[in-house]
Amino acid sequence: DAKTTQPPSMDCAEGRAANLPCNHSTISGNEYVYWYRQIHSQGPQYIIHGLKNNETNEMASLIITEDRKSSTLILPHATLRDTAVYYCIVRVVDYGQNFVFGPGTRLSVLP
Amino acid sequence: EAQVTQNPRYLITVTGKKLTVTCSQNMNHEYMSWYRQDPGLGLRQIYYSMNVEVTDKGDVPEGYKVSRKEKRNFPLILESPSPNQTSLYFCASTGGDAGSYEQYFGPGTRLTVT
């Protein structure tokens, strides 16, 4: 699976959009981009995933660049409960494949 | 509600006393796995199972055993726990539609071995 690079930490004001970048310049054509988050010491929680097109769900939006070498997770109106570590993972869609979690980005939403 | 459950959530034990952490999922997923999480080391896979009676080692299997006798359950066994196995443990199951596999995590078990 391709390696990802994320900033170690970011701050965001409550109510503003949080934009979390992820670089995956070695991504292959059959690899998806997944985002998870971990709030405090809870189990990681799935947020969103995509292949080429931008995706949106009730939690967030995922913007993938045309060359697929980077992506941005957008939380449109961050709340204090969005404070967490966010993980960007690139992997082939194969249920037998392990999800490899890197250090992620620690997002702090400030009041 | 789709979920992965783990028990116990917290456990303090002594070196050498065998213990089992249970994991159960209600989503009929075939793939299940165990991770440990330590400060500065992130999530590391211990063992995984691709189906009943099929298990394999992950990245850090030493000192652990697993079994998969039925699809919903995947217990983690520490035959002789040691202090370096003090950690936060997560069970996970993977499933979904083709092209959309997601991993669902349990709430975690915090283990302390003294």
gemmi code that builds the backbone of each chain (N, CA, C; Angstrom):
import gemmi

chains = {
    "A": [
        ("ASP", (0.836, -1.197, 0.000), (0.000, 0.000, 0.000), (0.873, 1.250, 0.000)),
        ("ALA", (0.353, 2.297, -0.656), (1.116, 3.540, -0.748), (1.252, 4.179, 0.634)),
        ("LYS", (2.333, 4.960, 0.779), (2.584, 5.662, 2.043), (1.854, 6.990, 2.005)),
        ("THR", (1.431, 7.454, 3.170), (0.767, 8.748, 3.271), (1.541, 9.658, 4.197)),
        ("THR", (1.422, 10.961, 3.966), (2.044, 11.975, 4.808), (0.987, 12.966, 5.235)),
        ("GLN", (0.902, 13.196, 6.556), (-0.056, 14.148, 7.105), (0.671, 15.063, 8.085)),
        ("PRO", (0.183, 16.300, 8.239), (0.778, 17.162, 9.274), (0.478, 16.558, 10.642)),
        ("PRO", (1.394, 16.682, 11.590), (1.169, 16.061, 12.896), (0.026, 16.691, 13.681)),
        ("SER", (-0.204, 17.986, 13.503), (-1.263, 18.623, 14.267), (-1.823, 19.830, 13.522)),
        ("MET", (-3.069, 20.163, 13.866), (-3.738, 21.329, 13.298), (-4.735, 21.852, 14.321)),
        ("ASP", (-4.999, 23.160, 14.252), (-6.046, 23.772, 15.058), (-7.129, 24.293, 14.133)),
        ("CYS", (-8.335, 24.365, 14.666), (-9.455, 24.903, 13.908), (-10.414, 25.558, 14.892)),
        ("ALA", (-10.971, 26.700, 14.503), (-11.946, 27.359, 15.363), (-13.303, 26.679, 15.234)),
        ("GLU", (-13.974, 26.570, 16.342), (-15.304, 25.950, 16.352), (-16.226, 26.679, 15.379)),
        ("GLY", (-16.964, 25.895, 14.596), (-17.883, 26.468, 13.619), (-17.286, 26.719, 12.251)),
        ("ARG", (-15.951, 26.699, 12.187), (-15.298, 26.906, 10.905), (-15.047, 25.556, 10.247)),
        ("ALA", (-14.702, 25.607, 8.967), (-14.370, 24.379, 8.254), (-12.955, 23.926, 8.632)),
        ("ALA", (-12.818, 22.653, 8.857), (-11.497, 22.061, 9.096), (-11.074, 21.337, 7.829)),
        ("ASN", (-9.903, 21.699, 7.320), (-9.389, 21.101, 6.090), (-8.123, 20.329, 6.421)),
        ("LEU", (-8.192, 19.030, 6.348), (-7.059, 18.185, 6.723), (-6.426, 17.597, 5.458)),
        ("PRO", (-5.160, 17.934, 5.203), (-4.512, 17.459, 3.987), (-3.830, 16.107, 4.182)),
        ("CYS", (-3.677, 15.420, 3.066), (-2.958, 14.142, 3.061), (-2.238, 14.007, 1.720)),
        ("ASN", (-0.963, 13.689, 1.822), (-0.188, 13.480, 0.603), (0.013, 11.990, 0.390)),
        ("HIS", (-0.277, 11.527, -0.824), (-0.084, 10.100, -1.161), (0.423, 10.017, -2.590)),
        ("SER", (1.616, 10.562, -2.790), (2.143, 10.732, -4.146), (2.450, 9.416, -4.856)),
        ("THR", (2.565, 8.311, -4.118), (2.884, 7.023, -4.759), (1.661, 6.140, -4.907)),
        ("ILE", (0.490, 6.716, -4.816), (-0.746, 5.941, -4.886), (-0.858, 5.232, -6.244)),
        ("SER", (-1.365, 4.013, -6.195), (-1.571, 3.243, -7.422), (-3.010, 3.400, -7.904)),
        ("GLY", (-3.227, 3.000, -9.149), (-4.540, 3.204, -9.758), (-5.675, 2.467, -9.064)),
        ("ASN", (-5.359, 1.365, -8.398), (-6.412, 0.583, -7.754), (-6.476, 0.808, -6.246)),
        ("GLU", (-5.844, 1.839, -5.765), (-5.865, 2.138, -4.330), (-6.857, 3.245, -4.008)),
        ("TYR", (-7.622, 3.004, -2.966), (-8.591, 3.968, -2.481), (-7.958, 4.802, -1.366)),
        ("VAL", (-8.552, 5.963, -1.135), (-8.176, 6.806, -0.001), (-9.269, 6.684, 1.058)),
        ("TYR", (-8.875, 6.270, 2.247), (-9.801, 6.142, 3.372), (-9.405, 7.161, 4.450)),
        ("TRP", (-10.427, 7.641, 5.148), (-10.184, 8.487, 6.324), (-10.902, 7.879, 7.525)),
        ("TYR", (-10.147, 7.824, 8.621), (-10.682, 7.394, 9.905), (-10.318, 8.453, 10.936)),
        ("ARG", (-11.014, 8.431, 12.052), (-10.611, 9.294, 13.158), (-10.708, 8.508, 14.463)),
        ("GLN", (-9.927, 8.945, 15.438), (-9.921, 8.325, 16.750), (-10.065, 9.419, 17.793)),
        ("ILE", (-11.156, 9.380, 18.488), (-11.445, 10.354, 19.531), (-10.917, 9.810, 20.849)),
        ("HIS", (-9.996, 10.553, 21.438), (-9.330, 10.133, 22.674), (-8.836, 8.698, 22.507)),
        ("SER", (-9.222, 7.777, 23.332), (-8.741, 6.392, 23.223), (-9.846, 5.446, 22.791)),
        ("GLN", (-10.835, 5.974, 22.078), (-11.891, 5.116, 21.560), (-11.401, 4.375, 20.327)),
        ("GLY", (-12.163, 3.395, 19.862), (-11.812, 2.712, 18.633), (-11.901, 3.653, 17.443)),
        ("PRO", (-10.988, 3.534, 16.469), (-11.063, 4.374, 15.281), (-12.423, 4.241, 14.600)),
        ("GLN", (-12.863, 5.350, 14.031), (-14.193, 5.441, 13.418), (-14.042, 5.786, 11.947)),
        ("TYR", (-14.713, 5.043, 11.096), (-14.691, 5.310, 9.657), (-15.376, 6.655, 9.377)),
        ("ILE", (-14.768, 7.443, 8.459), (-15.385, 8.711, 8.077), (-15.871, 8.646, 6.632)),
        ("ILE", (-14.951, 8.369, 5.712), (-15.282, 8.456, 4.297), (-14.185, 7.799, 3.495)),
        ("HIS", (-14.464, 7.428, 2.255), (-13.414, 6.941, 1.382), (-13.757, 7.295, -0.056)),
        ("GLY", (-12.752, 7.246, -0.942), (-12.982, 7.541, -2.345), (-11.867, 7.020, -3.215)),
        ("LEU", (-12.128, 6.966, -4.516), (-11.131, 6.489, -5.473), (-10.614, 7.641, -6.318)),
        ("LYS", (-11.498, 8.290, -7.046), (-11.090, 9.387, -7.933), (-11.958, 10.613, -7.716)),
        ("ASN", (-13.260, 10.367, -7.596), (-14.191, 11.483, -7.511), (-14.270, 12.010, -6.095)),
        ("ASN", (-14.683, 13.255, -5.988), (-14.937, 13.816, -4.666), (-16.149, 13.122, -4.063)),
        ("GLU", (-16.123, 12.946, -2.766), (-17.193, 12.261, -2.069), (-17.676, 13.113, -0.905)),
        ("THR", (-18.955, 12.961, -0.589), (-19.542, 13.675, 0.551), (-20.509, 12.746, 1.262)),
        ("ASN", (-20.460, 12.796, 2.579), (-21.482, 12.111, 3.362), (-21.879, 13.025, 4.518)),
        ("GLU", (-22.619, 12.475, 5.463), (-23.152, 13.316, 6.534), (-22.055, 13.821, 7.469)),
        ("MET", (-20.901, 13.203, 7.423), (-19.827, 13.612, 8.326), (-18.860, 14.593, 7.680)),
        ("ALA", (-18.523, 14.350, 6.405), (-17.423, 15.091, 5.822), (-17.458, 15.031, 4.301)),
        ("SER", (-16.535, 15.799, 3.709), (-16.306, 15.732, 2.265), (-14.862, 15.345, 2.027)),
        ("LEU", (-14.652, 14.613, 0.945), (-13.308, 14.198, 0.555), (-13.034, 14.746, -0.831)),
        ("ILE", (-11.973, 15.541, -0.918), (-11.571, 16.111, -2.193), (-10.261, 15.445, -2.607)),
        ("ILE", (-10.259, 14.801, -3.755), (-9.065, 14.118, -4.268), (-8.600, 14.882, -5.504)),
        ("THR", (-7.329, 15.233, -5.557), (-6.811, 15.964, -6.709), (-6.890, 15.097, -7.962)),
        ("GLU", (-6.847, 15.755, -9.098), (-7.024, 15.037, -10.360), (-5.926, 13.988, -10.570)),
        ("ASP", (-4.704, 14.295, -10.151), (-3.617, 13.318, -10.291), (-3.608, 12.294, -9.158)),
        ("ARG", (-4.528, 12.441, -8.224), (-4.711, 11.530, -7.071), (-3.510, 11.477, -6.136)),
        ("LYS", (-2.624, 12.434, -6.209), (-1.448, 12.391, -5.352), (-1.682, 13.036, -4.001)),
        ("SER", (-2.796, 13.676, -3.834), (-3.122, 14.228, -2.525), (-4.628, 14.336, -2.376)),
        ("SER", (-5.053, 14.510, -1.143), (-6.478, 14.654, -0.877), (-6.661, 15.547, 0.346)),
        ("THR", (-7.886, 16.012, 0.525), (-8.225, 16.853, 1.667), (-9.543, 16.380, 2.254)),
        ("LEU", (-9.552, 16.163, 3.540), (-10.786, 15.863, 4.255), (-11.326, 17.177, 4.794)),
        ("ILE", (-12.592, 17.438, 4.537), (-13.202, 18.689, 4.991), (-14.341, 18.380, 5.969)),
        ("LEU", (-14.205, 18.931, 7.168), (-15.307, 18.921, 8.124), (-15.935, 20.297, 8.035)),
        ("PRO", (-17.129, 20.424, 7.486), (-17.624, 21.749, 7.098), (-17.857, 22.716, 8.258)),
        ("HIS", (-18.301, 22.222, 9.385), (-18.572, 23.087, 10.535), (-18.052, 22.358, 11.783)),
        ("ALA", (-16.784, 22.518, 12.050), (-16.163, 21.736, 13.119), (-16.759, 22.083, 14.479)),
        ("THR", (-16.953, 21.064, 15.292), (-17.400, 21.253, 16.669), (-16.328, 20.712, 17.605)),
        ("LEU", (-16.499, 21.000, 18.887), (-15.512, 20.546, 19.875), (-15.415, 19.017, 19.851)),
        ("ARG", (-16.514, 18.344, 19.516), (-16.512, 16.881, 19.494), (-15.738, 16.302, 18.314)),
        ("ASP", (-15.334, 17.166, 17.392), (-14.499, 16.705, 16.275), (-13.016, 16.674, 16.639)),
        ("THR", (-12.670, 17.123, 17.817), (-11.278, 17.028, 18.265), (-10.881, 15.556, 18.340)),
        ("ALA", (-9.858, 15.175, 17.559), (-9.492, 13.768, 17.422), (-8.210, 13.665, 16.605)),
        ("VAL", (-7.701, 12.449, 16.498), (-6.617, 12.158, 15.558), (-7.249, 11.616, 14.287)),
        ("TYR", (-6.882, 12.199, 13.161), (-7.442, 11.818, 11.873), (-6.389, 11.085, 11.052)),
        ("TYR", (-6.775, 9.921, 10.560), (-5.859, 9.070, 9.812), (-6.277, 8.994, 8.340)),
        ("CYS", (-5.318, 9.215, 7.481), (-5.504, 9.039, 6.045), (-4.815, 7.727, 5.665)),
        ("ILE", (-5.536, 6.839, 5.028), (-5.006, 5.516, 4.696), (-5.261, 5.250, 3.226)),
        ("VAL", (-4.257, 4.738, 2.555), (-4.398, 4.369, 1.155), (-4.255, 2.852, 1.060)),
        ("ARG", (-5.212, 2.222, 0.447), (-5.134, 0.763, 0.362), (-5.939, 0.235, -0.797)),
        ("VAL", (-5.552, -0.955, -1.235), (-6.324, -1.677, -2.237), (-7.604, -2.160, -1.572)),
        ("VAL", (-8.695, -2.128, -2.286), (-9.950, -2.594, -1.710), (-9.986, -4.108, -1.775)),
        ("ASP", (-9.555, -4.712, -0.715), (-9.540, -6.159, -0.590), (-9.781, -6.431, 0.873)),
        ("TYR", (-10.854, -7.093, 1.202), (-11.207, -7.226, 2.607), (-10.146, -7.966, 3.394)),
        ("GLY", (-9.281, -8.707, 2.695), (-8.220, -9.401, 3.388), (-7.014, -8.539, 3.679)),
        ("GLN", (-7.022, -7.316, 3.208), (-5.860, -6.442, 3.405), (-5.977, -5.675, 4.714)),
        ("ASN", (-4.853, -5.563, 5.392), (-4.820, -4.820, 6.643), (-4.901, -3.321, 6.378)),
        ("PHE", (-5.536, -2.595, 7.272), (-5.480, -1.138, 7.249), (-4.233, -0.727, 8.030)),
        ("VAL", (-3.334, 0.002, 7.404), (-2.112, 0.448, 8.075), (-2.314, 1.890, 8.527)),
        ("PHE", (-2.331, 2.071, 9.843), (-2.542, 3.397, 10.411), (-1.197, 4.047, 10.706)),
        ("GLY", (-0.976, 5.228, 10.135), (0.204, 6.018, 10.460), (-0.060, 6.860, 11.694)),
        ("PRO", (0.766, 7.864, 11.939), (0.576, 8.711, 13.130), (-0.621, 9.663, 13.029)),
        ("GLY", (-1.103, 9.981, 11.810), (-2.280, 10.819, 11.663), (-2.029, 12.286, 11.991)),
        ("THR", (-3.125, 13.056, 11.945), (-3.114, 14.484, 12.298), (-3.977, 14.678, 13.533)),
        ("ARG", (-3.406, 15.285, 14.531), (-4.187, 15.599, 15.739), (-4.867, 16.931, 15.511)),
        ("LEU", (-6.207, 16.906, 15.335), (-6.996, 18.120, 15.134), (-7.550, 18.585, 16.469)),
        ("SER", (-7.279, 19.825, 16.791), (-7.850, 20.436, 17.995), (-8.833, 21.500, 17.549)),
        ("VAL", (-10.092, 21.343, 17.926), (-11.099, 22.352, 17.631), (-11.213, 23.251, 18.855)),
        ("LEU", (-10.981, 24.531, 18.638), (-10.881, 25.483, 19.742), (-12.158, 26.303, 19.851)),
        ("PRO", (-12.615, 26.553, 21.089), (-13.859, 27.334, 21.262), (-13.647, 28.806, 20.912)),
    ],
    "B": [
        ("GLU", (-28.270, -2.671, 15.787), (-27.151, -1.763, 15.509), (-25.894, -2.574, 15.248)),
        ("ALA", (-25.211, -2.222, 14.138), (-23.963, -2.895, 13.799), (-22.889, -2.519, 14.809)),
        ("GLN", (-22.234, -3.537, 15.383), (-21.216, -3.190, 16.359), (-20.236, -4.323, 16.587)),
        ("VAL", (-19.095, -3.912, 17.127), (-18.070, -4.832, 17.600), (-17.955, -4.613, 19.107)),
        ("THR", (-18.081, -5.682, 19.857), (-17.997, -5.560, 21.312), (-16.769, -6.287, 21.829)),
        ("GLN", (-16.203, -5.737, 22.874), (-15.030, -6.332, 23.520), (-15.274, -6.380, 25.018)),
        ("ASN", (-14.748, -7.427, 25.633), (-14.800, -7.536, 27.090), (-13.562, -8.262, 27.606)),
        ("PRO", (-13.034, -7.808, 28.746), (-13.476, -6.626, 29.495), (-12.970, -5.339, 28.869)),
        ("ARG", (-13.437, -4.208, 29.322), (-12.950, -2.927, 28.833), (-11.664, -2.528, 29.550)),
        ("TYR", (-11.552, -2.906, 30.790), (-10.352, -2.624, 31.579), (-9.955, -3.887, 32.317)),
        ("LEU", (-8.651, -4.141, 32.376), (-8.164, -5.332, 33.061), (-6.780, -5.065, 33.622)),
        ("ILE", (-6.640, -5.341, 34.908), (-5.328, -5.292, 35.562), (-5.022, -6.702, 36.024)),
        ("THR", (-3.859, -7.205, 35.637), (-3.506, -8.563, 35.999), (-2.024, -8.619, 36.360)),
        ("VAL", (-1.591, -9.810, 36.745), (-0.198, -9.994, 37.134), (0.524, -10.841, 36.104)),
        ("THR", (1.805, -10.717, 36.063), (2.638, -11.467, 35.126), (2.375, -12.963, 35.229)),
        ("GLY", (2.153, -13.587, 34.087), (2.013, -15.027, 34.023), (0.606, -15.579, 34.186)),
        ("LYS", (-0.341, -14.758, 34.523), (-1.716, -15.249, 34.735), (-2.492, -15.174, 33.425)),
        ("LYS", (-2.826, -16.325, 32.892), (-3.497, -16.401, 31.590), (-4.771, -15.573, 31.562)),
        ("LEU", (-5.002, -14.899, 30.434), (-6.228, -14.129, 30.296), (-6.737, -14.199, 28.860)),
        ("THR", (-8.026, -13.940, 28.719), (-8.669, -13.908, 27.404), (-9.479, -12.634, 27.288)),
        ("VAL", (-9.331, -11.956, 26.179), (-10.158, -10.796, 25.855), (-11.107, -11.235, 24.742)),
        ("THR", (-12.386, -11.095, 24.984), (-13.357, -11.552, 23.987), (-13.677, -10.439, 22.995)),
        ("CYS", (-14.049, -10.838, 21.798), (-14.465, -9.917, 20.746), (-15.596, -10.559, 19.979)),
        ("SER", (-16.630, -9.794, 19.735), (-17.772, -10.319, 18.993), (-18.310, -9.250, 18.057)),
        ("GLN", (-18.726, -9.671, 16.852), (-19.334, -8.732, 15.902), (-20.643, -9.308, 15.387)),
        ("ASN", (-21.580, -8.408, 15.095), (-22.920, -8.842, 14.672), (-23.203, -8.499, 13.215)),
        ("MET", (-22.145, -8.319, 12.419), (-22.328, -7.895, 11.032), (-22.061, -9.018, 10.029)),
        ("ASN", (-21.836, -10.219, 10.533), (-21.572, -11.371, 9.675), (-20.319, -11.175, 8.809)),
        ("HIS", (-19.355, -10.412, 9.330), (-18.110, -10.193, 8.592), (-17.214, -11.421, 8.679)),
        ("GLU", (-16.505, -11.669, 7.587), (-15.577, -12.792, 7.575), (-14.219, -12.401, 8.161)),
        ("TYR", (-13.786, -11.175, 7.917), (-12.441, -10.750, 8.306), (-12.481, -10.045, 9.652)),
        ("MET", (-11.663, -10.535, 10.571), (-11.536, -9.890, 11.878), (-10.063, -9.784, 12.237)),
        ("SER", (-9.745, -8.820, 13.084), (-8.347, -8.645, 13.456), (-8.226, -8.027, 14.841)),
        ("TRP", (-7.029, -8.153, 15.391), (-6.687, -7.555, 16.675), (-5.511, -6.603, 16.480)),
        ("TYR", (-5.613, -5.437, 17.147), (-4.545, -4.454, 17.131), (-4.164, -4.119, 18.578)),
        ("ARG", (-2.952, -3.653, 18.738), (-2.575, -2.997, 19.983), (-2.114, -1.592, 19.646)),
        ("GLN", (-2.359, -0.685, 20.574), (-1.969, 0.707, 20.365), (-1.150, 1.183, 21.539)),
        ("ASP", (0.048, 1.643, 21.236), (0.972, 2.138, 22.254), (1.397, 3.548, 21.879)),
        ("PRO", (1.662, 4.387, 22.877), (2.063, 5.777, 22.597), (3.279, 5.828, 21.676)),
        ("GLY", (3.174, 6.620, 20.627), (4.280, 6.796, 19.702), (4.452, 5.689, 18.680)),
        ("LEU", (3.691, 4.604, 18.832), (3.837, 3.470, 17.909), (2.594, 3.239, 17.064)),
        ("GLY", (1.539, 3.944, 17.347), (0.328, 3.810, 16.543), (-0.348, 2.469, 16.732)),
        ("LEU", (-1.210, 2.131, 15.795), (-1.938, 0.872, 15.819), (-1.123, -0.185, 15.088)),
        ("ARG", (-0.897, -1.316, 15.737), (-0.151, -2.410, 15.123), (-0.989, -3.687, 15.168)),
        ("GLN", (-1.035, -4.375, 14.044), (-1.874, -5.561, 13.965), (-1.185, -6.749, 14.631)),
        ("ILE", (-1.945, -7.478, 15.451), (-1.401, -8.621, 16.181), (-1.683, -9.913, 15.414)),
        ("TYR", (-2.944, -10.182, 15.177), (-3.397, -11.354, 14.428), (-4.614, -10.956, 13.616)),
        ("TYR", (-4.880, -11.724, 12.585), (-6.099, -11.533, 11.837), (-6.663, -12.886, 11.424)),
        ("SER", (-7.929, -12.849, 11.027), (-8.605, -14.075, 10.595), (-9.465, -13.746, 9.388)),
        ("MET", (-9.276, -14.512, 8.331), (-10.046, -14.263, 7.120), (-11.333, -15.083, 7.076)),
        ("ASN", (-11.475, -16.028, 7.987), (-12.721, -16.786, 8.069), (-12.600, -17.777, 9.223)),
        ("VAL", (-13.648, -18.505, 9.466), (-13.645, -19.495, 10.543), (-12.499, -20.478, 10.330)),
        ("GLU", (-11.763, -20.731, 11.428), (-10.626, -21.652, 11.434), (-9.453, -21.189, 10.570)),
        ("VAL", (-9.459, -19.944, 10.115), (-8.349, -19.411, 9.320), (-7.795, -18.187, 10.032)),
        ("THR", (-6.615, -18.332, 10.610), (-5.990, -17.203, 11.306), (-4.549, -17.061, 10.831)),
        ("ASP", (-4.005, -15.852, 10.989), (-2.621, -15.624, 10.575), (-2.023, -14.494, 11.389)),
        ("LYS", (-0.696, -14.498, 11.456), (0.013, -13.509, 12.258), (0.015, -12.154, 11.571)),
        ("GLY", (-0.082, -11.130, 12.390), (0.088, -9.774, 11.909), (1.517, -9.324, 12.132)),
        ("ASP", (1.680, -8.076, 12.516), (3.025, -7.516, 12.667), (3.671, -7.824, 14.011)),
        ("VAL", (2.871, -7.988, 15.061), (3.425, -8.191, 16.410), (2.720, -9.346, 17.118)),
        ("PRO", (2.873, -10.593, 16.641), (2.105, -11.713, 17.202), (2.701, -12.364, 18.446)),
        ("GLU", (3.972, -12.072, 18.775), (4.642, -12.793, 19.859), (3.928, -12.586, 21.187)),
        ("GLY", (3.650, -13.691, 21.859), (3.018, -13.645, 23.169), (1.502, -13.695, 23.117)),
        ("TYR", (0.939, -13.820, 21.935), (-0.516, -13.832, 21.771), (-0.965, -15.089, 21.023)),
        ("LYS", (-2.206, -15.478, 21.294), (-2.873, -16.527, 20.520), (-4.274, -16.053, 20.199)),
        ("VAL", (-4.837, -16.607, 19.149), (-6.223, -16.318, 18.804), (-6.900, -17.606, 18.382)),
        ("SER", (-8.211, -17.561, 18.317), (-8.970, -18.677, 17.752), (-10.181, -18.114, 17.043)),
        ("ARG", (-10.662, -18.846, 16.065), (-11.855, -18.419, 15.320), (-12.694, -19.669, 15.057)),
        ("LYS", (-13.459, -20.031, 16.042), (-14.293, -21.232, 15.938), (-15.659, -20.921, 15.344)),
        ("GLU", (-16.069, -19.688, 15.428), (-17.325, -19.272, 14.819), (-17.138, -17.876, 14.256)),
        ("LYS", (-17.949, -17.511, 13.291), (-17.711, -16.290, 12.536), (-17.782, -15.055, 13.408)),
        ("ARG", (-18.668, -15.005, 14.365), (-18.879, -13.765, 15.095), (-17.841, -13.507, 16.182)),
        ("ASN", (-17.122, -14.513, 16.629), (-16.229, -14.348, 17.779), (-14.757, -14.535, 17.418)),
        ("PHE", (-13.917, -13.716, 18.020), (-12.483, -13.784, 17.726), (-11.721, -13.410, 19.007)),
        ("PRO", (-11.603, -14.320, 19.957), (-10.934, -13.998, 21.225), (-9.423, -13.896, 21.095)),
        ("LEU", (-8.859, -13.020, 21.909), (-7.400, -12.845, 22.004), (-6.950, -13.455, 23.327)),
        ("ILE", (-5.968, -14.323, 23.258), (-5.511, -15.065, 24.436), (-4.071, -14.706, 24.734)),
        ("LEU", (-3.819, -14.358, 25.992), (-2.448, -14.148, 26.463), (-2.166, -15.268, 27.456)),
        ("GLU", (-1.374, -16.251, 27.030), (-1.123, -17.436, 27.864), (-0.303, -17.082, 29.109)),
        ("SER", (0.670, -16.213, 28.955), (1.527, -15.824, 30.069), (1.878, -14.345, 29.916)),
        ("PRO", (0.952, -13.481, 30.309), (1.151, -12.041, 30.076), (2.414, -11.506, 30.747)),
        ("SER", (3.024, -10.539, 30.104), (4.191, -9.863, 30.658), (3.951, -8.360, 30.621)),
        ("PRO", (4.711, -7.598, 31.418), (4.483, -6.149, 31.487), (4.567, -5.450, 30.122)),
        ("ASN", (5.362, -5.979, 29.182), (5.443, -5.308, 27.874), (4.187, -5.524, 27.026)),
        ("GLN", (3.227, -6.263, 27.549), (1.943, -6.396, 26.864), (0.897, -5.439, 27.437)),
        ("THR", (1.315, -4.604, 28.349), (0.462, -3.516, 28.812), (0.201, -2.592, 27.636)),
        ("SER", (-1.070, -2.425, 27.291), (-1.399, -1.690, 26.076), (-2.910, -1.497, 25.983)),
        ("LEU", (-3.306, -0.774, 24.949), (-4.716, -0.614, 24.595), (-4.973, -1.515, 23.386)),
        ("TYR", (-5.939, -2.408, 23.513), (-6.205, -3.403, 22.473), (-7.539, -3.128, 21.795)),
        ("PHE", (-7.529, -3.261, 20.475), (-8.743, -3.087, 19.692), (-8.987, -4.316, 18.823)),
        ("CYS", (-10.232, -4.739, 18.820), (-10.687, -5.749, 17.882), (-11.395, -5.021, 16.738)),
        ("ALA", (-11.312, -5.583, 15.549), (-11.963, -4.960, 14.399), (-12.498, -6.018, 13.467)),
        ("SER", (-13.555, -5.674, 12.753), (-14.050, -6.561, 11.696), (-14.218, -5.744, 10.426)),
        ("THR", (-14.041, -6.400, 9.311), (-14.060, -5.710, 8.018), (-15.135, -6.307, 7.136)),
        ("GLY", (-15.895, -5.428, 6.495), (-16.930, -5.901, 5.585), (-17.472, -4.754, 4.765)),
        ("GLY", (-18.534, -5.031, 4.063), (-19.150, -4.026, 3.213), (-19.292, -4.533, 1.798)),
        ("ASP", (-19.789, -3.661, 0.942), (-19.957, -4.032, -0.454), (-18.617, -4.019, -1.162)),
        ("ALA", (-18.524, -4.762, -2.240), (-17.291, -4.772, -3.022), (-16.963, -3.346, -3.434)),
        ("GLY", (-15.725, -2.949, -3.251), (-15.307, -1.586, -3.569), (-15.528, -0.630, -2.413)),
        ("SER", (-15.987, -1.161, -1.297), (-16.308, -0.261, -0.189), (-16.031, -0.907, 1.154)),
        ("TYR", (-14.950, -1.663, 1.250), (-14.704, -2.356, 2.508), (-14.325, -1.381, 3.600)),
        ("GLU", (-15.011, -1.506, 4.721), (-14.763, -0.642, 5.864), (-14.399, -1.496, 7.056)),
        ("GLN", (-13.603, -0.942, 7.919), (-13.197, -1.649, 9.124), (-13.909, -1.022, 10.315)),
        ("TYR", (-14.558, -1.856, 11.093), (-15.290, -1.398, 12.268), (-14.523, -1.834, 13.509)),
        ("PHE", (-14.322, -0.890, 14.410), (-13.522, -1.167, 15.596), (-14.383, -1.287, 16.844)),
        ("GLY", (-13.924, -2.126, 17.750), (-14.536, -2.205, 19.062), (-14.098, -1.027, 19.922)),
        ("PRO", (-14.627, -0.932, 21.143), (-14.350, 0.215, 22.010), (-12.982, 0.178, 22.672)),
        ("GLY", (-12.317, -0.964, 22.607), (-10.985, -1.057, 23.196), (-10.979, -1.734, 24.555)),
        ("THR", (-9.855, -2.377, 24.853), (-9.606, -2.991, 26.159), (-8.269, -2.485, 26.657)),
        ("ARG", (-8.300, -1.825, 27.796), (-7.037, -1.319, 28.358), (-6.504, -2.350, 29.337)),
        ("LEU", (-5.372, -2.932, 28.988), (-4.760, -3.998, 29.785), (-3.506, -3.483, 30.475)),
        ("THR", (-3.425, -3.757, 31.765), (-2.220, -3.463, 32.542), (-1.707, -4.752, 33.155)),
        ("VAL", (-0.448, -5.067, 32.893), (0.178, -6.274, 33.448), (1.274, -5.821, 34.408)),
        ("THR", (1.143, -6.224, 35.669), (2.127, -5.784, 36.674), (3.101, -6.900, 37.027)),
    ],
}
model = gemmi.Model(1)
for chain_id, residues in chains.items():
    chain = gemmi.Chain(chain_id)
    for i, (resn, *xyz) in enumerate(residues, 1):
        res = gemmi.Residue()
        res.name, res.seqid = resn, gemmi.SeqId(i, " ")
        for name, pos in zip(("N", "CA", "C"), xyz):
            atom = gemmi.Atom()
            atom.name, atom.element = name, gemmi.Element(name[0])
            atom.pos, atom.b_iso = gemmi.Position(*pos), 0.0
            res.add_atom(atom)
        chain.add_residue(res)
    model.add_chain(chain)
structure = gemmi.Structure()
structure.add_model(model)
structure.setup_entities()
